[in-house]
Amino acid sequence: MKIIPTEIPDVLLIEPQVFGDARGFFLESFNQRRWEDMTGQSVVFVQDNHSRSVRGVLRGLHYQLPPAEQGKLVRCVVGRIFDVAVDIRKNSPTFGRWVGRYLSADNFRQLWMPPGFAHGFLVLSERAEVLYKTTAYYAPEHDRAIRWDDPELAIDWPLDAAPKLSEKDRLAPPIAEAELP
Ligand SMILES: Cc1cn([C@H]2C[C@H](O)[C@@H](COP(=O)(O)OP(=O)(O)O[C@H]3O[C@H](C)C(=O)[C@H](O)[C@H]3O)O2)c(=O)[nH]c1=O
């Protein structure tokens, strides 16, 4: 497993070791001991999520307020996405900064974002299936969104058409008007 730093120190890109052979491949998608040895951080995941989306879907930017803030370990097992983490920690020196990385079934890459980040992704393939672990349970009453195209964030989404959004995402406020952790 390789841990690759990103522009925001707490956001990590992970490349698992892939064991290929004539049958296909095997990889450990998460290993608690290896994670703690390599990142120096302990983490406990309590929920596994799985979403399927068609090309052009953009889900996000989502986060949960305290006490339900979620760290997320995201991977794409079918297709290809552009995955984004936005620092929404008010006292962070990188507040409002974002990290974007391509995750795909072919590159096996994973993106880790600790609690305090909004998360979203854009689907670049005909279909994408995204699996992600979270460090806190889903709490709808604490679920919040920031608009994906907030000019203050200026996320450089690799769009070639208007994205397909949920009603919640269509109505999301800019970060300046959002209720932040
Ligand atoms: C997130 C979640 C949703 N749900 C139910 C609630 C709704 O009836 C349905 C769809 O939920 P939603 O439209 O919020 O799903 P996404 O737009 O994919 O939301 C996710 O998108 C971004 C990318 C995230 O990082 C978050 O995990 C999450 O906000 O699943 C649950 O039962 N449990 C859950 O953990």
The ligand as a MOL file (V3000), in Angstrom:
LIG
                    3D

  0  0  0     0  0            999 V3000
M  V30 BEGIN CTAB
M  V30 COUNTS 35 37 0 0 0
M  V30 BEGIN ATOM
M  V30 1 C -25.8610 8.8900 2.6220 0
M  V30 2 C -26.9410 7.9370 3.0310 0
M  V30 3 C -28.1830 7.9570 2.4360 0
M  V30 4 N -29.1460 7.0710 2.8400 0
M  V30 5 C -30.4430 7.1170 2.1750 0
M  V30 6 C -31.1570 8.4520 2.2780 0
M  V30 7 C -31.8610 8.5980 0.9620 0
M  V30 8 O -33.1770 8.0480 1.0510 0
M  V30 9 C -31.0520 7.7710 -0.0290 0
M  V30 10 C -30.1890 8.6000 -0.9430 0
M  V30 11 O -29.4720 9.5210 -0.1250 0
M  V30 12 P -28.6980 10.7340 -0.7980 0
M  V30 13 O -29.5060 11.2810 -1.9320 0
M  V30 14 O -28.2890 11.6730 0.3200 0
M  V30 15 O -27.4110 10.0060 -1.3850 0
M  V30 16 P -26.1350 10.7300 -1.9930 0
M  V30 17 O -26.5320 11.9360 -2.7900 0
M  V30 18 O -25.3360 9.6790 -2.6380 0
M  V30 19 O -25.3930 11.2390 -0.6970 0
M  V30 20 C -24.0490 10.8700 -0.4150 0
M  V30 21 O -23.2670 11.5730 -1.3290 0
M  V30 22 C -21.9850 11.9990 -0.9430 0
M  V30 23 C -21.0420 11.7130 -2.1030 0
M  V30 24 C -21.4690 11.5370 0.3470 0
M  V30 25 O -20.2670 11.5310 0.5980 0
M  V30 26 C -22.4180 11.1810 1.4160 0
M  V30 27 O -22.1050 9.8960 1.9380 0
M  V30 28 C -23.8370 11.1870 1.0390 0
M  V30 29 O -24.3540 12.4720 1.3340 0
M  V30 30 O -30.2110 6.9250 0.7810 0
M  V30 31 C -28.9260 6.1480 3.8520 0
M  V30 32 O -29.8160 5.3590 4.2120 0
M  V30 33 N -27.7030 6.1200 4.4540 0
M  V30 34 C -26.6970 6.9820 4.0870 0
M  V30 35 O -25.5860 6.8980 4.6550 0
M  V30 END ATOM
M  V30 BEGIN BOND
M  V30 1 1 1 2
M  V30 2 2 2 3
M  V30 3 1 2 34
M  V30 4 1 3 4
M  V30 5 1 4 5
M  V30 6 1 4 31
M  V30 7 1 5 6
M  V30 8 1 5 30
M  V30 9 1 6 7
M  V30 10 1 7 8
M  V30 11 1 7 9
M  V30 12 1 9 10
M  V30 13 1 9 30
M  V30 14 1 10 11
M  V30 15 1 11 12
M  V30 16 2 12 13
M  V30 17 1 12 14
M  V30 18 1 12 15
M  V30 19 1 15 16
M  V30 20 2 16 17
M  V30 21 1 16 18
M  V30 22 1 16 19
M  V30 23 1 19 20
M  V30 24 1 20 21
M  V30 25 1 20 28
M  V30 26 1 21 22
M  V30 27 1 22 23
M  V30 28 1 22 24
M  V30 29 2 24 25
M  V30 30 1 24 26
M  V30 31 1 26 27
M  V30 32 1 26 28
M  V30 33 1 28 29
M  V30 34 2 31 32
M  V30 35 1 31 33
M  V30 36 1 33 34
M  V30 37 2 34 35
M  V30 END BOND
M  V30 END CTAB
M  END
